[in-house]
Each structure stands twice: as structure tokens, then as C-alpha cells.
Amino acid sequence: MTIEEPRPVVRHGSLKIPTCLADIADPRRTALLVYDMQVGIARQVKGADVLIARIAGLLDMARSAGMRIAYSRHLSLSRPWMGVTQMRMAMAWQHTDDPAMVKPWFLRDAPATRIVPELEPRPEDLVFDKVAMSALEGTMLPFALRDAGLTGLAVAGIAMEIGIEPTLRHASDQGFVPILIEDACGSGDAAAAARSVEALRFAGDTIITDSDSFARAITS
């Protein structure tokens, strides 16, 4: 649920247990992940312009608060390196049963792979590539978060039902507190995205909030 008001501090021995946004949204403890806001992905999503503007506002607030910012980019492997899972996923996305018809959409230097210009990373930001749906699978992100002493991971971007849900679940499995900025996440299928949010809400380990609440929390 979206949590606006702080709750009493919950402790377990010497540990402070975050139960609401106010407990974890400290720029010294939490990073903001901009998930797969790439040219070739954003152009497939209805309402991407509104989403981009919302994330741009979040970035401004996060930078002002001194919060660390990370960007993920989804990559396609070249055809000789496409294995079973890469090929199956590409066939599903490209609606073909013939592997010979598959074209790698997100090669490293392809225009479609770039972050949208409105959200261009800055030199101080962490930008990393991935081939899995979770931004924590096989990437530098978990190491970077732990090495910086961060315990929270807030996520905005595209797409809720494809990669953001598994990223949030994986964050919890990795020992981080996941934060979903719901109105700053786009989707290719609104119904599927709603199911993802409800599944996260049911599981209970993700703090679900909105852009305004998140911005207030990190700047208070």
C-alpha cells in the first residue's frame, strides 16, 4: 500500500525493521533505479511521454537529495551468442515460431538500446547492462549497493509486468528493501501490470508508493 505517515519504529534486538517509506527513503541508505528506459522500449509503451516527464522529476529530486542513481539497459546478444532462453524470449516478443526470423533488437550500440535523451545519465550515475529480467541477476548492481552500504532500492521505469516485478522480488531475496514507485512505472499490458502490483502487495515485502510521496520522503 502507499504509505504517507511514519509508523512507530520497529526493532528486533539491535536491528531497525523498516515498515514504511519513511523508515528507508534516506538518500544515504537507498538508491533509485531507472529500469530500462531505453529508446526502443519507451516507444512501444502508451503514455511514455508522461512517464518520462514523471521520472525526470524524480531524478531532479533524487539528485538534489544526494541520492545515488542507477540505470539498467536490457541487451540482446548477437545471434551466434543467443542461447535457448534468449531465443525463446526473442521469439515470444517478436511473435514468431521461426528462430531464423529473430532479429536482436537491443545490441549494445544500437540506437534502440540508448536511454531516452530526456533521462540521459550523468557521469556520476551507475549505468549497467543486463540480459535477464531482474536487474540484480548477473549484474554489478548488488555488489555496488552493498559496497556503498545501501539497503533500499527504489524502482521506476518500464515494464512493470516484464522486469520490474522480478527485480523487486529479487531485491528482497538479496536482502534489500524494495520500493515500487507505482505511478513512475510503465507497462505494455495494463492488466498484467495491475496483476504484478497486486501480487507484490499480497507478498508484502515491497513498499509501494507514488512519485510525490517518494519525493517528499527523500527531501524531508
C-alpha positions as semicolon CSV with decimal commas, in nm:
position;residue;x (nm);y (nm);z (nm)
1;M;0,000;0,000;0,000
2;T;0,104;0,363;-0,039
3;I;0,234;0,480;0,296
4;E;0,226;0,852;0,373
5;E;0,263;0,872;0,750
6;P;0,554;0,741;0,959
7;R;0,484;0,449;1,191
8;P;0,647;0,380;1,527
9;V;0,999;0,245;1,492
10;V;1,005;-0,136;1,496
11;R;1,315;-0,301;1,639
12;H;1,442;-0,656;1,658
13;G;1,730;-0,658;1,901
14;S;1,976;-0,403;1,766
15;L;1,810;-0,401;1,423
16;K;1,567;-0,138;1,300
17;I;1,299;-0,300;1,082
18;P;1,174;-0,073;0,801
19;T;0,795;-0,093;0,782
20;C;0,716;0,220;0,583
21;L;0,867;0,458;0,332
22;A;0,985;0,700;0,599
23;D;1,198;0,425;0,753
24;I;1,401;0,355;0,439
25;A;1,383;0,651;0,198
26;D;1,701;0,812;0,326
27;P;1,930;0,913;0,037
28;R;2,224;0,776;0,236
29;R;2,062;0,430;0,253
30;T;1,859;0,395;-0,067
31;A;1,930;0,416;-0,440
32;L;1,694;0,495;-0,727
33;L;1,698;0,251;-1,019
34;V;1,572;0,373;-1,356
35;Y;1,476;0,045;-1,517
36;D;1,521;0,000;-1,895
37;M;1,411;0,348;-2,004
38;Q;1,552;0,284;-2,350
39;V;1,450;0,437;-2,679
40;G;1,336;0,108;-2,831
41;I;1,132;0,014;-2,523
42;A;0,972;0,351;-2,446
43;R;0,839;0,385;-2,800
44;Q;0,638;0,065;-2,752
45;V;0,458;0,193;-2,441
46;K;0,144;0,403;-2,449
47;G;0,181;0,722;-2,247
48;A;0,560;0,703;-2,240
49;D;0,593;1,082;-2,267
50;V;0,404;1,133;-1,942
51;L;0,609;0,861;-1,774
52;I;0,937;1,011;-1,895
53;A;0,840;1,352;-1,757
54;R;0,748;1,197;-1,422
55;I;1,077;1,009;-1,396
56;A;1,267;1,323;-1,495
57;G;1,106;1,500;-1,200
58;L;1,203;1,214;-0,971
59;L;1,560;1,231;-1,094
60;D;1,576;1,602;-1,021
61;M;1,454;1,545;-0,666
62;A;1,686;1,247;-0,612
63;R;1,989;1,437;-0,738
64;S;1,904;1,735;-0,517
65;A;1,884;1,500;-0,219
66;G;2,220;1,342;-0,300
67;M;2,070;1,000;-0,375
68;R;2,267;0,753;-0,584
69;I;2,105;0,678;-0,920
70;A;2,145;0,366;-1,134
71;Y;2,022;0,289;-1,485
72;S;1,969;-0,058;-1,630
73;R;1,977;-0,131;-2,001
74;H;1,843;-0,452;-2,148
75;L;2,072;-0,605;-2,410
76;S;2,021;-0,861;-2,682
77;L;2,308;-1,095;-2,751
78;S;2,431;-1,128;-3,107
79;R;2,277;-1,419;-3,296
80;P;2,580;-1,653;-3,251
81;W;2,554;-1,596;-2,875
82;M;2,175;-1,628;-2,846
83;G;2,107;-1,942;-2,644
84;V;1,784;-2,115;-2,551
85;T;1,641;-1,854;-2,315
86;Q;1,744;-1,556;-2,528
87;M;1,598;-1,713;-2,839
88;R;1,273;-1,819;-2,669
89;M;1,223;-1,470;-2,528
90;A;1,300;-1,303;-2,860
91;M;1,062;-1,536;-3,043
92;A;0,786;-1,451;-2,794
93;W;0,844;-1,074;-2,819
94;Q;0,871;-1,080;-3,197
95;H;0,572;-1,312;-3,240
96;T;0,744;-1,576;-3,449
97;D;0,788;-1,951;-3,424
98;D;1,091;-1,944;-3,652
99;P;1,432;-1,870;-3,492
100;A;1,562;-1,769;-3,834
101;M;1,326;-1,471;-3,830
102;V;1,451;-1,334;-3,497
103;K;1,641;-1,005;-3,505
104;P;1,837;-0,887;-3,200
105;W;1,665;-0,558;-3,113
106;F;1,892;-0,431;-2,837
107;L;2,252;-0,479;-2,944
108;R;2,497;-0,280;-2,734
109;D;2,549;0,014;-2,971
110;A;2,208;0,014;-3,141
111;P;2,006;0,339;-3,125
112;A;1,716;0,147;-2,966
113;T;1,938;0,047;-2,672
114;R;2,016;0,404;-2,563
115;I;1,850;0,562;-2,261
116;V;1,588;0,814;-2,379
117;P;1,753;1,158;-2,416
118;E;1,524;1,322;-2,159
119;L;1,665;1,090;-1,890
120;E;2,028;1,092;-2,002
121;P;2,253;0,951;-1,727
122;R;2,516;1,177;-1,577
123;P;2,881;1,079;-1,533
124;E;2,829;1,009;-1,163
125;D;2,544;0,763;-1,225
126;L;2,580;0,386;-1,244
127;V;2,481;0,252;-1,587
128;F;2,487;-0,124;-1,636
129;D;2,369;-0,378;-1,892
130;K;2,174;-0,697;-1,835
131;V;2,032;-0,987;-2,033
132;A;1,795;-1,117;-1,764
133;M;1,470;-0,960;-1,648
134;S;1,587;-0,895;-1,292
135;A;1,826;-0,602;-1,270
136;L;2,009;-0,790;-0,995
137;E;2,074;-1,111;-1,189
138;G;2,430;-1,130;-1,321
139;T;2,488;-0,754;-1,290
140;M;2,713;-0,529;-1,081
141;L;2,415;-0,375;-0,901
142;P;2,402;-0,599;-0,589
143;F;2,776;-0,557;-0,530
144;A;2,757;-0,180;-0,584
145;L;2,464;-0,144;-0,342
146;R;2,630;-0,349;-0,070
147;D;2,968;-0,186;-0,120
148;A;2,809;0,157;-0,072
149;G;2,623;0,038;0,240
150;L;2,281;0,080;0,082
151;T;1,982;-0,123;0,199
152;G;1,693;0,017;-0,004
153;L;1,624;0,003;-0,378
154;A;1,352;0,220;-0,532
155;V;1,249;0,135;-0,887
156;A;1,086;0,335;-1,169
157;G;1,076;0,261;-1,541
158;I;0,943;0,006;-1,792
159;A;0,794;-0,251;-1,782
160;M;0,611;-0,334;-1,463
161;E;0,488;-0,676;-1,571
162;I;0,806;-0,784;-1,750
163;G;1,109;-0,684;-1,548
164;I;1,021;-0,455;-1,260
165;E;0,822;-0,714;-1,066
166;P;1,105;-0,974;-1,079
167;T;1,358;-0,705;-0,990
168;L;1,163;-0,609;-0,677
169;R;1,120;-0,973;-0,575
170;H;1,487;-1,043;-0,636
171;A;1,586;-0,734;-0,435
172;S;1,408;-0,875;-0,133
173;D;1,571;-1,215;-0,186
174;Q;1,908;-1,038;-0,196
175;G;1,846;-0,866;0,138
176;F;1,745;-0,521;0,012
177;V;1,423;-0,336;0,092
178;P;1,236;-0,297;-0,240
179;I;1,038;0,020;-0,311
180;L;0,798;0,041;-0,603
181;I;0,722;0,393;-0,728
182;E;0,399;0,277;-0,888
183;D;0,299;0,582;-1,092
184;A;0,652;0,606;-1,235
185;C;0,635;0,258;-1,389
186;G;0,501;0,192;-1,736
187;S;0,369;-0,126;-1,891
188;G;0,297;-0,291;-2,220
189;D;-0,017;-0,455;-2,082
190;A;-0,209;-0,262;-1,817
191;A;-0,400;-0,565;-1,687
192;A;-0,083;-0,770;-1,650
193;A;0,087;-0,477;-1,475
194;A;-0,203;-0,448;-1,231
195;R;-0,169;-0,818;-1,151
196;S;0,201;-0,769;-1,084
197;V;0,133;-0,485;-0,842
198;E;-0,135;-0,684;-0,662
199;A;0,099;-0,982;-0,633
200;L;0,365;-0,758;-0,478
201;R;0,108;-0,605;-0,247
202;F;-0,006;-0,952;-0,139
203;A;0,350;-1,072;-0,075
204;G;0,402;-0,769;0,146
205;D;0,778;-0,718;0,129
206;T;0,773;-0,434;-0,125
207;I;0,694;-0,082;-0,007
208;I;0,455;0,059;-0,267
209;T;0,442;0,435;-0,302
210;D;0,393;0,714;-0,559
211;S;0,618;0,982;-0,702
212;D;0,500;1,266;-0,480
213;S;0,530;1,062;-0,162
214;F;0,874;0,937;-0,260
215;A;0,996;1,287;-0,342
216;R;0,870;1,420;-0,008
217;A;1,029;1,132;0,179
218;I;1,377;1,173;0,033
219;T;1,381;1,551;0,075
220;S;1,232;1,575;0,424
